[in-house]
């Protein structure tokens, strides 16, 4: 299943600076079992209503809009950037796109990418005499 989900844009860039503000590349882990691939993406400070996950023409897009984290005062240290999170992956036919689900908990987006039945391992019954 190595080719089921691949990074879309090759080399990793942490921050892009388009005209509409900063865009950060979230860190991602992808795990595989017999039934699905599970993608975990760090989206600190993003609320579930500000996350967009969609699959279109074999591309899985993750986008999270993040509001400024600091209100009032002068930050003494500010390592968290303000801006959106965005990442795109190519998804192969091995993934059942109609049954993808996602949830956001404590700043971690979890996307479940179920495998299509054609690529799932299956047990073959052996008949006896």
N, C-alpha and C positions, 0 to 999 in steps of 0.2 A: 504494500500500500504506500510505498515511498512517494509515488506520484499523485496521490489523492489530493493533497493540499500542498501548494508551493507558494513561496513568496512571489508576489507579482513583479516587483521592481528590482529584483536582484540584490545588489549591495544595500546594506542597512544604513539609513541616515536617521539620526535622532531627531533633528529639527529641520523643518523647511520653513521658509519665510515668504509665503505668497502675499500678495497685496492686501488680502483681507485679514492678516494677522498670523501669528505663529501656529504651526501645525506640528505636533509631536508624533513620533512613531512609538506606539506602545510596545513594551516587552511582551513576548508571547511564548507560551509553552504549548505543545501539541502532543497529546498522548493517544495511543491506539490500543483498542482491545478487539475482540472478535466481532463485536456488534457496531462499534462506532469509533470515530475520532473525536476527541474532546479538546477544544482550544480554550486556553486561559489567557486573557489579556489584561494587563494592568492599566486601569483607567482611574487614577486617583482624583478625587474631587468631582467626578461625573455622576449625575443622578440618572436613574433608569429612564426617566422620561426624556433625557437628552442623549440617548444612545440610539443609533440607527445601524441595524445589521441587515444587509440585503444581499441576495444572490441574483446576478443578472449575467446571462451569457457565460456561465462558468467562472465568474469572478465574485468572490465573497468579499464584501466591503464592510469594514468596521469603522464607525465614525462616532466619536463622543464629543459633545460640546461642553466645555468647562468654563464656568463663570470664575471671575477673580476670587481668589481664596482669602485675600487680606482686606479687611475693612477697617479703615482708620489706623492711625499710628504710623510710625516709621519702622519698617522691618529692619532688624539688625542683621539678619541673614535671610536671604530668599533664594533657595535652590529650586523650588518648584516654579516652573514657568507657567505663564498664563496663556492659554490658547487651546486649540482643539487637538484631539487625538485622531489619527487616520491611518488605516492600514488596509491593503488589498492583497488577497491571495487568489491564485488560480485553483479551482476545485475541479477534480476529474470526475468522470462518469461513475466512479466507484462510490460516490456520495449520493444518497437519496435526498436531493434538494428540496423535495416537497415536505420533508419531515424534520427539517432543521429547527432546533429550539435554542433559546438563549435566556440567560438570567444574569443580573448584576447584583452582587452582594459584597459589601465592604470594599468597594473599589476594584473588584475583580470581575470581569465579564467572562462568563462561561458559555461557550457555544458548543452544542451537541450536534455532531455531523454524522447521522446514522449511515451505515454502509448499505448499499443496495443489496437486495437478496442475491443477485448474481455473483457477488464477490465474497459473501459471508461463507465461512467454513460450514460445512454441513456433514452430519453423520449419515453414513450409508448403512441401511439395515441389511444384515446378512441373514438370508433364509436358510433353514436347515431342512433336512429330509424328514 
